Amino acid sequence: MNTVLLSVVVPVYRVEGYLYQCLESIRAGLTAAESASVEVIAVDDASPDGCGAMLDGYADRHGDLRVVHLSRNVGLGLARNAGLAEARGDYVWFVDSDDWLPPGSVRAVLDRLRADRPDVLLVDHLRVHENGRLEPDASSGALKDPGLPSLIRLQHTAWNRIVRCGLLEELDLRFLPGWYEDVPFSNPVLIAARSVSVLDRVCYHYRIGRLGAITATRSERHFEAFDQYDRMLAWVAARDPEPWLRHQLFTLMVNHLLVVAGNDGRLHPGRRRAFFKRLVAHYRRYLPAGYPGHPGIKHRLVRLGSYALYAALRQAYRIGKRDPELSPAVRPVLASAPQPAQAATIR
């Protein structure tokens, strides 16, 4: 009989300053009986710093950490797959090695898994700034309503959902290579789940703005988000989803890609026009039949395909944010953008 209920998979790459905090937080406060129900698998993704040695030393001292060393760097998604391949638990929780769990999180997760035995268990989280400030995520309100139309709006990451390993086997679902690997994984497991439980408790501290993190790195690789959405939407389309789900996933895609487009920490300003052009192409390719439109001004500019107006709006907003007295500069840009009824429907 399998006594391991939960496998915690921790991919590790260039996180020397955060690794011990992460590992310690997983086991903190667990009784011997509770510890027997949990296994921790750390995957050294050929980290070029001292993380591999740190993991081996931690395993030698504690004896309850399993370490997988990869011979070459494969990236976050494939490193998670390597850990999943070693997992013996009924459930898997993917915890990033620069984040950590607040006290009592694993115990609360174990209790809920035993009580409900869901396909997917969703947990709440806090965003942690580099200065230590804790901030709720805007999407966390979705946890108040356990229905799929609400839960699909929850931040689509791997670490806020604990998944039954058997479900992943049934779906033959794994992480795909490339950046934004969570996109074709997180929503599919939620959509395919026959039962979803919600633990309305902060069980995860998500570190944002860390130097070296993908979301704080300027790179051409942010264009890989488009490929990941292609994969996710193809998976969904093959299951003939209801119109509301197509509409909601489309809105989420456009929202996410707009965040990337507007982030100076991710895109070099000289590549923003090309990214916006790809975004317009994705909008036109995936616009679902009967889509009611979106009231957001940026959505309307993507629908129009006007980078000039988008750039003007962005600049006006940035000026207004720096100096509130200049915020009226935004108004002409808003006035010049088409309303949904004015914009031509794209098929």
C-alpha positions in Angstrom: 0.0 0.0 0.0 1.3 3.4 -0.9 1.9 5.5 2.2 3.0 8.6 0.3 0.1 10.9 -0.2 1.9 14.0 -1.5 5.0 14.4 -3.6 6.5 17.9 -3.6 8.7 18.5 -6.7 11.1 21.4 -6.4 13.1 22.3 -9.6 16.3 24.1 -8.8 18.4 26.5 -10.8 20.5 29.4 -9.6 18.7 30.0 -6.3 21.5 29.7 -3.8 20.1 32.5 -1.7 16.6 31.1 -1.4 17.0 27.3 -1.6 17.3 26.5 2.1 14.3 28.6 3.0 12.2 26.8 0.4 13.3 23.3 1.6 12.9 24.1 5.3 9.4 25.5 4.7 8.1 22.3 3.2 8.9 20.1 6.3 8.4 22.8 9.0 6.1 21.7 11.8 5.2 18.3 10.4 4.9 15.3 12.9 6.7 12.1 12.1 3.4 10.6 10.9 2.7 13.5 8.6 6.3 13.5 7.3 5.8 9.8 6.3 3.0 11.0 4.0 5.2 13.5 2.2 8.2 13.1 -0.1 10.3 16.0 -1.4 12.0 15.6 -4.7 14.5 18.3 -5.7 15.6 18.5 -9.3 19.0 20.1 -9.9 18.5 21.5 -13.4 22.3 21.5 -14.1 22.5 24.6 -12.0 25.9 26.3 -12.6 26.2 27.6 -9.0 26.4 25.7 -5.8 22.8 24.5 -5.7 23.7 20.9 -6.6 26.1 20.6 -3.7 23.7 22.3 -1.4 21.0 19.8 -2.2 23.3 16.8 -1.7 24.4 18.3 1.7 20.8 18.8 2.7 19.9 15.3 1.8 22.9 13.9 3.7 21.9 15.8 6.8 18.2 15.2 6.7 17.8 11.9 4.9 14.3 12.7 3.6 15.2 14.6 0.5 15.6 12.9 -2.9 17.8 14.7 -5.3 17.8 14.3 -9.1 20.7 15.7 -10.9 20.2 16.5 -14.6 23.2 16.4 -16.9 22.2 19.5 -18.8 19.9 22.4 -18.3 16.4 21.7 -19.7 14.3 24.5 -18.2 11.6 24.7 -15.6 8.9 22.6 -17.3 11.1 19.7 -18.2 12.8 19.7 -14.8 9.3 19.4 -13.3 8.7 16.5 -15.6 11.9 14.8 -14.3 10.7 15.2 -10.7 7.2 13.9 -11.6 8.8 10.8 -13.1 10.3 10.0 -9.7 7.2 10.8 -7.7 5.5 8.0 -5.6 2.7 10.1 -4.1 -0.9 10.1 -5.0 -0.7 13.8 -5.6 2.0 16.2 -6.8 2.7 19.8 -5.8 5.2 21.8 -7.9 7.0 24.3 -5.6 9.4 26.7 -7.2 12.8 26.9 -5.3 12.8 30.6 -4.9 9.4 30.6 -3.2 8.4 29.1 0.2 5.4 27.8 2.1 4.0 29.6 5.2 3.8 27.5 8.4 1.1 24.9 8.4 0.6 24.8 4.7 1.6 21.2 4.0 -0.5 20.0 7.0 -3.5 21.9 5.7 -3.1 20.4 2.2 -2.7 16.9 3.6 -5.9 17.2 5.6 -7.9 18.5 2.7 -6.6 15.9 0.3 -7.5 13.1 2.8 -11.0 14.6 3.3 -11.9 15.3 -0.3 -9.7 13.2 -2.5 -10.2 15.6 -5.4 -8.5 15.6 -8.8 -7.2 19.1 -8.2 -6.8 21.1 -5.0 -6.4 24.8 -5.4 -4.7 27.0 -2.8 -4.4 30.7 -2.2 -1.1 32.6 -2.2 0.5 36.0 -1.5 2.9 37.9 -3.7 6.2 38.8 -1.9 8.1 41.9 -3.1 11.9 42.1 -2.8 11.5 44.5 0.2 9.4 41.8 2.0 6.0 43.4 1.5 3.2 40.8 1.2 0.4 41.5 -1.3 -2.7 39.5 -2.2 -3.1 38.5 -5.8 -6.0 40.2 -7.6 -7.1 36.8 -9.0 -7.5 35.2 -5.5 -11.1 36.3 -5.2 -11.9 33.5 -7.6 -11.4 31.0 -4.8 -14.6 32.3 -3.1 -16.7 30.7 -5.9 -15.9 27.0 -6.4 -17.4 26.8 -9.9 -15.2 26.5 -13.0 -16.2 29.8 -14.6 -14.8 31.5 -11.5 -11.8 29.3 -10.8 -10.5 29.5 -14.4 -9.7 33.2 -13.6 -7.3 32.1 -10.8 -3.7 32.9 -11.7 -2.7 30.1 -14.1 0.4 28.7 -12.4 1.5 25.2 -11.5 2.3 26.0 -7.9 -1.2 27.0 -6.8 -2.8 23.6 -7.7 -2.0 20.2 -6.3 -2.9 17.6 -8.9 -3.7 13.9 -8.6 -1.0 12.0 -10.4 -3.5 9.6 -11.8 -5.2 12.5 -13.6 -2.0 13.5 -15.3 -1.5 9.9 -16.4 -5.1 9.7 -17.8 -4.6 12.9 -19.7 -1.0 12.1 -20.7 -0.3 15.7 -19.7 3.2 17.0 -18.9 5.0 20.3 -19.1 6.2 21.4 -22.5 9.6 23.0 -23.2 10.0 26.7 -23.3 9.1 29.7 -21.2 5.5 30.2 -20.0 5.3 26.4 -19.6 2.4 26.8 -17.1 0.0 28.0 -19.8 -0.7 24.6 -21.5 -0.7 22.8 -18.1 -2.5 24.7 -15.5 -5.9 25.4 -17.2 -6.1 21.9 -18.8 -5.8 20.1 -15.5 -8.5 22.3 -14.1 -10.8 21.9 -17.1 -10.4 18.1 -17.2 -10.8 17.6 -13.4 -13.9 15.7 -12.4 -13.6 17.1 -8.9 -12.0 20.3 -7.7 -11.5 21.3 -4.0 -10.6 24.8 -2.8 -8.5 25.5 0.2 -9.2 29.1 0.9 -6.0 29.5 2.9 -2.6 31.2 2.0 -0.4 28.2 1.4 2.2 29.7 -0.9 4.5 32.8 -0.9 5.3 33.7 -4.5 8.5 35.9 -4.8 8.2 38.6 -7.5 10.8 40.8 -9.1 13.8 38.6 -8.2 16.9 39.3 -10.2 17.3 36.4 -12.6 13.6 35.3 -12.6 12.1 34.8 -16.0 9.4 37.5 -15.3 12.2 40.0 -14.5 14.4 39.2 -17.5 14.5 41.0 -20.8 14.6 38.3 -23.5 13.4 37.4 -26.9 12.1 34.2 -25.3 9.0 36.0 -24.1 7.7 35.5 -27.6 7.5 31.8 -26.6 4.2 32.7 -24.8 2.5 32.6 -28.2 3.5 29.0 -28.9 2.3 28.0 -25.4 -1.1 29.5 -26.1 -1.2 27.7 -29.4 -0.7 24.5 -27.5 -3.2 25.2 -24.8 -6.0 26.4 -27.1 -5.5 23.4 -29.4 -5.9 21.1 -26.4 -9.1 22.8 -25.4 -10.5 22.9 -29.0 -10.1 19.2 -29.3 -12.6 18.8 -26.4 -15.3 21.0 -28.1 -15.7 23.4 -25.1 -18.8 25.4 -24.4 -18.8 28.9 -25.8 -18.4 30.6 -22.4 -15.2 28.7 -21.8 -13.8 29.6 -25.2 -14.7 33.3 -24.5 -13.1 33.2 -21.1 -9.9 31.6 -22.2 -9.6 34.0 -25.0 -9.9 37.0 -22.7 -7.4 35.5 -20.3 -4.9 35.0 -23.2 -5.3 38.6 -24.4 -5.0 39.9 -20.8 -1.8 37.9 -20.2 -0.1 38.8 -23.5 -0.9 42.5 -22.9 0.9 42.3 -19.5 3.9 40.9 -21.3 3.7 43.5 -24.0 3.7 46.4 -21.6 6.4 45.2 -19.3 9.8 46.9 -19.7 11.4 44.2 -17.6 10.5 41.5 -20.1 10.5 43.2 -23.6 13.1 45.5 -25.0 11.3 48.6 -26.2 12.6 47.9 -29.7 10.7 44.6 -29.8 7.4 45.8 -28.4 5.9 46.6 -31.9 6.8 43.1 -33.1 5.2 41.5 -30.0 2.1 43.6 -30.4 1.8 42.5 -34.1 2.0 38.9 -32.9 -0.7 39.6 -30.3 -3.0 41.1 -33.0 -2.4 38.0 -35.1 -3.4 35.7 -32.2 -6.4 37.9 -31.5 -7.7 37.4 -35.0 -6.8 33.8 -35.2 -8.5 32.7 -32.0 -11.4 35.3 -31.7 -14.3 32.9 -30.8 -17.7 33.1 -32.5 -20.1 35.2 -30.5 -17.5 36.9 -28.4 -19.2 39.8 -26.7 -16.1 42.0 -26.7 -14.2 43.4 -23.8 -14.6 46.9 -22.4 -10.8 47.4 -21.8 -9.3 50.1 -23.9 -6.2 47.9 -24.7 -8.4 45.1 -25.9 -10.0 47.5 -28.3 -6.7 48.6 -29.6 -5.6 45.1 -30.2 -8.9 44.4 -32.0 -8.2 47.5 -34.1 -4.6 46.4 -34.7 -3.3 49.9 -33.9 0.2 49.9 -32.4 0.4 53.7 -32.8 -2.6 54.2 -30.6 -1.4 51.5 -28.1 2.0 53.1 -27.9 0.5 56.6 -27.4 -1.9 55.3 -24.7 1.0 53.6 -22.9 3.2 56.7 -23.0 0.3 58.9 -21.8 -0.4 56.6 -18.9 3.3 56.5 -17.9 3.5 60.3 -18.0 0.3 60.5 -15.9 1.5 58.0 -13.4 4.7 60.0 -12.9 2.9 63.3 -12.6 -0.9 63.1 -11.8 -1.3 66.7 -13.0 -0.5 65.5 -16.5 -3.0 62.7 -16.4 -5.4 64.6 -18.7 -2.9 63.7 -21.5 -4.5 60.3 -21.4 -7.9 61.6 -22.4 -7.3 62.3 -26.1 -5.9 58.9 -26.6 -8.9 57.3 -24.9 -11.3 59.4 -27.0 -9.6 58.4 -30.2 -9.9 54.7 -29.6 -12.9 52.9 -31.2 -15.8 51.7 -29.0 -16.7 48.0 -29.5 -19.6 48.9 -31.7 -17.4 51.0 -33.9 -14.6 48.4 -34.4 -14.8 46.1 -37.3 -15.5 42.5 -36.4 -12.6 40.3 -37.1 -13.3 36.7 -38.2 
